[in-house]
């Protein structure tokens, strides 16, 4: 589970119990997370029971593969997955723009890349002990330039935009569908 690192001056009061990010995102992403797929950075909860959970540490009951997520997913065959889902991981990687093409290469034509990330506007402190990149939907789409895809879903604060408490919703959702003609990506 990932929590935002805030500097104390800007930190709002927490007035609710913590809701894991995947719980907030499950209903939104379930239609796209079907078939054989990965949940990258799954932590202690996966998007679905059937998803192959990948995280940097082995967590009994959720993680199927412990992997350094800053490295290529060489153990996964190209164009073998129906989807890749990742919630609140990409912003922690050393070079997220380098990881996306690798992830994309593992998805079959017609498959989905499902991303749920903290919106850069809501990151106020990057912390010294932790990598925390300020990302925006446009960053992701820029890194995907030249790839054969269509944008299926792009929403800021997709779960409940009326919620004022940013601890409840401070993310954006992006679902990209790989083009049927994408044979070498």
C-alpha positions in Angstrom: 0.0 0.0 0.0 1.2 3.5 -0.8 0.5 6.6 1.1 1.3 10.1 0.0 4.2 11.8 1.7 3.2 15.3 2.6 5.1 18.0 4.3 3.6 18.8 7.6 2.6 22.4 6.7 0.4 21.3 3.8 -0.9 18.1 5.2 -4.7 18.0 5.6 -6.3 16.3 8.5 -7.2 12.6 7.9 -10.9 12.3 8.7 -11.4 8.7 7.5 -9.9 5.3 7.5 -7.4 4.4 4.8 -8.7 2.8 1.7 -6.2 0.8 -0.3 -5.8 2.3 -3.8 -6.7 -0.9 -5.6 -10.0 -1.0 -3.6 -10.8 2.5 -4.9 -9.9 1.5 -8.5 -11.3 -2.1 -8.7 -14.8 -1.3 -10.2 -13.3 1.2 -12.7 -10.7 -1.2 -14.1 -12.3 -4.6 -13.8 -13.8 -4.5 -17.3 -10.3 -4.2 -18.7 -8.5 -6.5 -16.4 -9.8 -9.7 -17.8 -7.9 -12.8 -19.0 -4.2 -13.3 -18.4 -2.6 -10.3 -16.9 -0.2 -8.7 -14.5 -0.8 -6.5 -11.5 2.5 -4.6 -11.3 3.3 -3.3 -7.8 0.4 -5.3 -6.4 1.4 -4.9 -2.7 -1.0 -6.8 -0.5 -4.0 -6.6 -2.8 -4.3 -7.5 -6.5 -6.9 -6.1 -9.0 -8.3 -9.6 -9.3 -7.7 -13.0 -7.8 -6.6 -14.3 -11.2 -4.1 -11.5 -11.9 -0.4 -12.5 -11.6 0.9 -10.3 -8.8 4.3 -8.8 -9.2 6.0 -6.7 -6.5 9.5 -6.0 -5.2 8.9 -8.2 -2.2 7.1 -11.5 -1.9 3.9 -11.1 0.0 2.2 -14.5 0.8 -1.3 -14.7 -0.7 -0.9 -11.9 -3.3 2.6 -11.8 -4.9 3.3 -14.5 -7.4 6.6 -13.0 -8.6 9.1 -10.9 -6.6 10.9 -8.7 -9.1 12.9 -5.5 -9.3 10.3 -3.3 -11.0 13.0 -0.9 -12.3 14.2 -3.7 -14.6 12.7 -5.1 -17.8 10.1 -7.8 -17.5 12.2 -10.3 -19.5 10.6 -13.3 -17.9 7.3 -12.4 -19.7 7.0 -13.3 -23.4 6.2 -10.4 -25.8 2.5 -10.0 -26.7 1.4 -12.7 -24.2 -0.8 -10.7 -21.8 -4.4 -9.5 -22.1 -3.7 -6.6 -19.7 -1.2 -5.0 -17.3 -2.7 -3.1 -14.4 -0.6 -0.9 -12.2 -1.7 1.2 -9.3 0.5 3.8 -7.7 3.8 2.2 -8.9 5.0 4.1 -11.9 5.7 7.3 -10.0 8.2 5.4 -7.8 10.3 4.0 -10.6 13.7 5.5 -11.5 12.8 6.0 -15.1 9.0 5.4 -15.7 9.3 6.5 -19.4 11.7 3.6 -20.0 9.4 1.0 -18.3 6.3 1.8 -20.2 7.5 0.5 -23.7 8.7 -2.7 -22.0 5.3 -3.2 -20.3 3.6 -2.3 -23.6 5.6 -5.0 -25.5 4.1 -7.7 -23.2 0.5 -6.8 -24.1 -1.3 -8.6 -27.0 -2.9 -6.5 -29.7 -6.3 -5.6 -28.4 -5.1 -5.8 -24.8 -5.0 -3.1 -22.2 -2.6 -1.0 -20.2 -4.4 0.1 -17.1 -2.8 2.8 -14.9 -4.0 4.4 -11.7 -1.6 7.0 -10.5 -1.4 10.0 -8.1 -2.0 13.2 -10.1 1.0 15.4 -10.1 -1.0 18.4 -8.9 -1.5 16.6 -5.5 2.1 15.7 -4.8 3.5 18.3 -2.4 6.6 16.7 -1.1 8.8 14.1 -2.7 10.5 13.0 0.4 14.2 12.3 0.8 14.0 8.6 1.4 11.5 7.7 -1.4 11.3 8.3 -5.2 8.1 10.1 -6.0 7.8 11.6 -9.5 5.1 14.1 -10.2 3.2 12.6 -13.2 0.3 13.8 -15.3 -1.8 11.9 -17.9 0.0 13.9 -20.6 3.4 12.4 -19.4 2.1 8.9 -20.0 0.6 9.8 -23.4 3.9 11.5 -24.4 5.9 8.4 -23.5 3.5 6.3 -25.6 3.9 8.5 -28.6 4.6 6.4 -31.7 2.8 3.3 -30.2 -0.3 1.9 -31.8 -3.0 2.6 -29.1 -6.4 4.2 -28.5 -7.3 5.9 -25.2 -10.2 4.0 -23.7 -10.4 5.9 -20.4 -8.8 9.1 -19.2 -10.1 10.6 -16.0 -8.8 12.8 -13.2 -10.1 11.9 -9.8 -12.2 9.2 -11.4 -13.8 7.6 -8.3 -15.6 10.5 -6.8 -14.8 14.0 -8.2 -17.0 15.6 -5.6 -14.9 14.4 -2.7 -13.0 17.3 -1.2 -10.7 15.2 1.0 -7.7 14.5 -1.3 -6.8 11.5 0.9 -9.9 9.8 -0.6 -9.2 10.7 -4.3 -6.1 12.3 -5.6 -5.4 10.0 -8.6 -6.0 9.8 -12.3 -7.0 6.7 -14.3 -5.8 5.9 -17.8 -6.6 2.9 -19.9 -4.9 2.4 -23.3 -5.9 -0.3 -25.7 -3.2 -1.8 -28.0 -4.0 -1.6 -31.7 -4.8 -4.8 -33.5 -2.1 -4.0 -36.0 0.6 -3.6 -33.3 2.8 -6.5 -34.3 6.3 -5.3 -33.2 5.4 -3.3 -30.1 
